[in-house]
Amino acid sequence: MSRFHVRAQDQPVIDQGDAGNAAWMAAGGDPRDRGRMVELVSEQLVGSQRLMVGLAWLGPGEVHLLHHHPHADEWYYVVRGSARFRVGDEVVRGTPGSTLWIPASVPHGIHNDDPDETVEFLWGFDKPRLDAVGIVWDE
């Protein structure tokens, strides 16, 4: 496998609410949080020094808790499904093709209020590792 080619299905899935995942909890995870994610581009995977990209899923009714990142800007791009995205004081319906920009330190969260469909979205940071991003839970 090339260090320039990564397949999502080949990467370990992180369950964001898994209190038993010591590495994720040490990176700032919270067992109250929900969703699953995989890293696609990071320092660890491909040697990136400036960014990190991943893919995430929230099932029906799941909530990615309100939080912020003091050291990094973040973005989301909705691939499929829909959900309510909160960024600062704004709440928007993210649907396929929606892009959301989240500057550093701005609280944000996601609620998949669709009773039937999983929301799938890409995410990224302007830092190469989660431990460089910082995460502060705001609820």
PyMOL commands that set and color helices and strands:
alter all, ss='L'
color gray80, all
select helices_A, chain A and resi 8-10+22-26+43-46+130-133
alter helices_A, ss='H'
color red, helices_A
select strands_A, chain A and resi 14-15+36-41+52-58+63-68+74-80+83-87+90-94+99-102+108-111+119-125+136-137
alter strands_A, ss='S'
color yellow, strands_A
deselect
rebuild
show_as cartoon
